[in-house]
Amino acid sequence: MQQDVEQIKNDVVTASHIVHQQNLVSAFGHVSARIPGTETFIFPPRTSPALVRLDNLLTLDTEGNQLSGTGRPNTEFWIHARIYKSRPDVQAVCHVHSPNCVALGALGETVRPMHNMAALFKDGVPAFDAITLIRSRELGDAVAKVLGRHRAMLLRGHGANVADRDIRLACMEALWLEEAAGDQLRAMAAGQPRYFTAEELEHVYGQLTTEGGVADRAWEYFTSLL
């Protein structure tokens, strides 16, 4: 368990730096990872993801208690805490301020797959419509309810949340969600997008999830850019 936790901490630091390097966050935004088999998670302090380090990581639980670390957590830790509470299957959460996702949400749209990697979101990307920072248990529960069983969601005027089985996959999906939003915006500006059909989504999704190594290959690449 100890070795697993150390690797998870390293991945939280790396994921924080990747989402910053890829312009999904700047001074704000945060990623986290559950400590396996517990109701606790690794979370950054109240600083830019670019400044997250192994020695300033915190441990919180799903009730909002800070269990270790000397700094203060980012104020929207309730996003992470209540998603973990409602989704035992989720092992990592990325909250990002992706510009294309914000623009798409402002149009009253959400991500609709029209390129291969977006097929990972074949079950839909719901939107949280309230304009607010998520700084309470009640709002965290509301966000978790909108996310439901989905991989990702938009927050209107705010950004996106991505939740999945490990931090590397959730981080890569945050990048692919933003890529999908950008492609969609450009296609909408040029004409009528040709979105994937349900059958096409299932076909591509099967290729992405059964052939293996997709997220690992992307993680290796983006890590090399840091």
Long-range contacts (C-beta under 8 A, 24 or more apart in sequence): 1-36, 1-37, 4-36, 5-35, 5-36, 5-42, 8-33, 8-35, 8-36, 8-42, 8-167, 9-33, 9-42, 9-54, 9-57, 10-54, 11-166, 11-167, 11-168, 12-42, 12-44, 12-52, 12-57, 12-167, 13-52, 13-53, 13-54, 13-57, 14-223, 14-226, 15-92, 15-94, 15-167, 15-168, 15-170, 15-171, 16-44, 16-49, 16-50, 16-52, 17-49, 17-50, 17-52, 17-226, 18-171, 18-175, 18-222, 18-223, 18-225, 18-226, 19-49, 19-94, 19-96, 19-171, 19-174, 19-175, 20-48, 20-49, 20-50, 21-222, 21-225, 21-226, 22-175, 22-178, 22-222, 23-99, 24-96, 24-97, 24-98, 24-174, 24-175, 24-178, 25-49, 25-96, 25-97, 26-97, 28-74, 28-97, 29-95, 29-96, 29-97, 29-159, 30-74, 30-76, 30-77, 30-80, 30-95, 31-92, 31-93, 31-94, 31-95, 31-167, 31-170, 31-171, 32-77, 32-80, 32-92, 32-93, 32-167, 33-91, 33-92, 33-93, 33-166, 33-167, 34-84, 34-90, 34-91, 34-92, 35-59, 36-91, 39-63, 39-84, 39-85, 40-67, 41-80, 41-81, 41-84, 43-73, 43-74, 43-77, 43-80, 44-73, 44-74, 45-69, 45-71, 45-72, 45-73, 45-74, 46-71, 46-72, 46-73, 46-74, 46-75, 47-71, 64-137, 75-133, 75-135, 76-133, 76-134, 76-135, 78-134, 78-135, 78-136, 78-137, 78-139, 78-140, 78-143, 79-134, 79-140, 79-143, 79-161, 81-137, 81-140, 82-137, 82-140, 82-141, 82-143, 82-144, 83-140, 83-143, 83-144, 83-147, 83-161, 83-163, 85-144, 86-141, 86-144, 86-145, 86-147, 87-144, 87-147, 87-149, 87-163, 89-165, 90-163, 90-164, 90-165, 91-164, 91-165, 91-166, 91-167, 92-163, 92-164, 92-165, 92-166, 92-167, 92-168, 92-169, 92-170, 92-171, 93-161, 93-162, 93-163, 93-170, 94-161, 94-162, 94-163, 94-170, 94-171, 94-173, 94-174, 95-159, 95-160, 95-161, 96-159, 96-160, 96-161, 96-162, 96-174, 96-178, 97-158, 97-159, 98-159, 98-160, 98-174, 98-177, 98-178, 98-181, 99-178, 100-178, 100-179, 100-181, 100-182, 100-184, 100-185, 101-154, 101-159, 101-160, 101-177, 101-178, 101-181, 102-157, 102-158, 102-159, 103-181, 103-185, 104-154, 104-181, 104-184, 104-185, 105-154, 105-155, 105-156, 105-157, 106-156, 106-157, 107-188, 109-184, 109-188, 110-154, 111-152, 111-154, 111-177, 111-180, 111-181, 111-184, 112-184, 112-193, 112-195, 113-180, 113-195, 113-196, 113-201, 114-180, 114-183, 114-184, 114-187, 114-193, 114-194, 114-195, 114-196, 115-179, 115-180, 115-183, 116-204, 116-208, 117-176, 117-179, 117-180, 117-208, 118-176, 118-177, 118-179, 118-180, 118-183, 118-196, 119-196, 119-200, 119-201, 119-204, 119-205, 119-208, 120-151, 120-173, 120-176, 120-205, 120-208, 120-209, 121-150, 121-151, 121-152, 121-173, 121-177, 121-180, 122-198, 122-201, 122-202, 122-205, 123-149, 123-150, 123-151, 124-150, 125-150, 125-151, 125-152, 125-153, 125-154, 125-177, 126-150, 126-153, 126-154, 127-153, 127-154, 127-155, 127-156, 128-153, 128-154, 128-155, 128-156, 128-158, 129-156, 130-156, 131-156, 131-157, 131-158, 133-158, 152-177, 168-215, 168-216, 168-219, 169-215, 171-219, 171-222, 172-214, 172-215, 172-218, 172-219, 172-222, 173-215, 175-218, 175-222
